[in-house]
Amino acid sequence: MRARRFVWAAIALVFALAVFDRESGLPGWLRLRSELAVARTRTDALSEQIAALRIEIAALEHDSFAIERAIREDLELARPGETVVRFENGDDARDFY
């Protein structure tokens, strides 16, 4: 009976140490889960950017109007008689011709 209590006490002690150890226990596991969620969010955002850039590449390869638009946006040019209207929305400001 005494040996059984000792075994259960030892198991409880090992379990408590494993759970509350900052490096390998529950806090470490929760930290890693949080980091994984941030990494997945960033990966999703980067995947969306890649998809948008692939669409832009395809347009630039096959559409002369897209090439003209890209050049005009980069050089901030407008055709004679054309009015440039700028819409600013936080960090993502774009010019529309």
C-alpha positions as CSV (number, residue, x, y, z in Angstrom):
1,M,0.0,0.0,0.0
2,R,2.8,2.4,0.9
3,A,4.7,1.6,-2.3
4,R,1.6,2.4,-4.3
5,R,1.3,5.8,-2.7
6,F,4.9,6.5,-3.4
7,V,4.5,5.6,-7.1
8,W,1.4,7.8,-7.4
9,A,3.2,10.7,-5.6
10,A,6.2,10.3,-8.0
11,I,4.0,10.3,-11.0
12,A,2.2,13.4,-9.7
13,L,5.5,15.1,-9.1
14,V,6.8,14.3,-12.6
15,F,3.5,15.4,-14.2
16,A,3.6,18.7,-12.2
17,L,7.2,19.4,-13.2
18,A,6.4,18.6,-16.9
19,V,3.3,20.9,-16.9
20,F,4.8,23.9,-15.2
21,D,8.3,23.7,-16.6
22,R,8.7,27.0,-18.6
23,E,10.9,25.4,-21.3
24,S,9.1,22.2,-22.1
25,G,5.8,22.3,-20.2
26,L,2.4,23.8,-20.7
27,P,3.7,27.4,-20.9
28,G,6.1,26.5,-23.7
29,W,3.4,24.6,-25.6
30,L,1.0,27.6,-25.3
31,R,3.7,29.9,-26.5
32,L,4.5,27.7,-29.5
33,R,0.7,27.5,-30.4
34,S,0.6,31.3,-30.4
35,E,3.6,31.6,-32.6
36,L,2.2,29.0,-35.0
37,A,-1.1,31.0,-35.3
38,V,0.9,34.1,-36.1
39,A,3.0,32.3,-38.6
40,R,-0.1,30.8,-40.3
41,T,-1.7,34.2,-40.5
42,R,1.4,35.7,-42.1
43,T,1.6,32.7,-44.5
44,D,-2.0,33.3,-45.6
45,A,-1.3,37.0,-46.2
46,L,1.8,36.2,-48.2
47,S,0.0,33.6,-50.3
48,E,-2.6,36.2,-51.2
49,Q,0.1,38.7,-52.2
50,I,1.7,36.0,-54.4
51,A,-1.6,35.3,-56.1
52,A,-2.1,39.0,-56.8
53,L,1.4,39.4,-58.2
54,R,0.9,36.4,-60.4
55,I,-2.3,38.0,-61.8
56,E,-0.4,41.2,-62.4
57,I,2.5,39.4,-64.1
58,A,0.0,37.7,-66.5
59,A,-1.6,41.0,-67.3
60,L,1.7,42.7,-67.9
61,E,2.8,39.8,-70.2
62,H,-0.3,39.9,-72.4
63,D,-2.1,43.3,-72.1
64,S,-0.5,46.5,-73.5
65,F,-2.9,48.6,-71.5
66,A,-1.7,47.0,-68.3
67,I,1.9,47.8,-69.2
68,E,0.9,51.4,-69.9
69,R,-1.0,51.7,-66.6
70,A,2.0,50.2,-64.6
71,I,4.4,52.6,-66.2
72,R,2.1,55.6,-65.7
73,E,1.6,54.7,-62.0
74,D,5.3,54.1,-61.4
75,L,6.3,57.4,-63.0
76,E,3.3,59.3,-61.8
77,L,2.4,60.4,-65.3
78,A,-0.9,61.5,-66.8
79,R,-2.1,62.1,-70.3
80,P,-2.7,65.6,-71.5
81,G,-6.2,66.7,-70.3
82,E,-6.4,63.9,-67.8
83,T,-7.2,64.5,-64.2
84,V,-5.5,62.4,-61.5
85,V,-7.6,61.6,-58.4
86,R,-5.7,60.2,-55.4
87,F,-7.5,58.2,-52.8
88,E,-5.7,57.7,-49.6
89,N,-6.7,54.9,-47.3
90,G,-4.2,54.5,-44.4
91,D,-0.9,53.0,-45.6
92,D,-2.4,51.8,-48.8
93,A,-2.6,54.9,-51.0
94,R,-3.1,54.4,-54.7
95,D,-3.5,56.7,-57.7
96,F,-6.3,56.2,-60.2
97,Y,-5.9,57.5,-63.7
